[in-house]
Amino acid sequence: MLKIVLVLQVLILSLFGFLLFYVQNTIGDLSIQVSSAMVVIEDMKNVLPEIEVAIENFNQLEPLFENLGKLSDLLSVLTDPFGSNG
C-alpha cells in the first residue's frame, strides 16, 4: 500500500514539475513575442511623423490633380487649334 502511495506521489510531483516547466517555457516565449512587438511599435512611432508629412504633401498636390483636366483641354487646343481631329 505504501508503495502505491509513493508511486502516486512521485507521479503527481513529476506531473507538477512538467506543468511548471511548460508554463515557464510558455511565459518565456510570450516574453520574446512581447519584446518583438514592442520593437515594432517603437519603429512605427518613429516612422509615423514621416508618414504624416508624406500625407500632408500629397494633400497639397490635390489641387494640381484637379487642374489636370483643364491642362488636358489646353494642350488639346494648343496641339489642334482648329479641332480637325474630331
C-alpha positions as CSV (number, residue, x, y, z in Angstrom):
1,M,0.0,0.0,0.0
2,L,2.8,2.4,0.8
3,K,4.5,1.6,-2.5
4,I,1.3,2.7,-4.4
5,V,1.1,5.9,-2.4
6,L,4.8,6.6,-3.1
7,V,4.4,5.9,-6.8
8,L,1.3,8.2,-6.9
9,Q,3.3,10.9,-5.1
10,V,6.2,10.7,-7.5
11,L,3.8,10.7,-10.4
12,I,2.0,13.8,-9.1
13,L,5.3,15.6,-8.4
14,S,6.6,14.7,-11.9
15,L,3.4,16.0,-13.5
16,F,3.6,19.2,-11.4
17,G,7.2,19.6,-12.5
18,F,6.3,19.1,-16.1
19,L,3.5,21.6,-15.9
20,L,5.8,24.1,-14.2
21,F,8.4,23.6,-16.9
22,Y,5.8,24.0,-19.6
23,V,4.4,27.2,-18.1
24,Q,7.9,28.6,-17.7
25,N,8.7,28.0,-21.3
26,T,5.4,29.4,-22.5
27,I,6.0,32.6,-20.4
28,G,9.5,32.9,-21.9
29,D,8.1,32.6,-25.5
30,L,5.4,35.2,-24.7
31,S,8.1,37.5,-23.3
32,I,10.1,37.2,-26.5
33,Q,7.0,37.9,-28.6
34,V,6.1,40.9,-26.5
35,S,9.6,42.3,-26.8
36,S,9.4,41.9,-30.6
37,A,6.0,43.6,-30.7
38,M,7.4,46.5,-28.6
39,V,10.3,46.9,-31.1
40,V,7.8,47.1,-34.0
41,I,5.6,49.6,-32.1
42,E,8.7,51.7,-31.4
43,D,9.7,51.6,-35.0
44,M,6.2,52.6,-36.1
45,K,6.3,55.6,-33.6
46,N,9.5,56.7,-35.2
47,V,8.1,56.4,-38.8
48,L,4.7,57.8,-38.1
49,P,5.7,61.5,-38.3
50,E,7.4,60.8,-41.7
51,I,4.1,59.2,-43.0
52,E,2.1,62.2,-41.7
53,V,4.4,64.6,-43.6
54,A,4.1,62.5,-46.8
55,I,0.3,62.6,-46.5
56,E,0.3,66.3,-46.0
57,N,2.5,66.8,-49.0
58,F,0.2,64.6,-51.1
59,N,-2.9,66.6,-49.9
60,Q,-1.1,69.7,-51.1
61,L,-0.8,68.2,-54.5
62,E,-4.6,67.6,-54.7
63,P,-5.4,70.9,-56.4
64,L,-2.8,70.1,-59.1
65,F,-4.7,66.9,-59.9
66,E,-7.9,68.8,-60.1
67,N,-6.4,71.1,-62.7
68,L,-5.1,68.2,-64.9
69,G,-8.4,68.2,-66.8
70,K,-8.1,71.9,-67.6
71,L,-4.4,71.3,-68.6
72,S,-5.5,68.5,-70.9
73,D,-8.1,70.7,-72.6
74,L,-5.5,73.5,-73.0
75,L,-2.9,71.0,-74.5
76,S,-5.5,69.7,-77.0
77,V,-6.3,73.3,-78.1
78,L,-2.6,74.0,-78.5
79,T,-1.9,70.9,-80.4
80,D,-5.0,71.1,-82.6
81,P,-6.2,74.7,-82.7
82,F,-8.8,74.1,-85.4
83,G,-10.3,70.9,-84.0
84,S,-9.6,68.9,-87.1
85,N,-9.2,65.6,-85.2
86,G,-12.8,65.4,-84.1
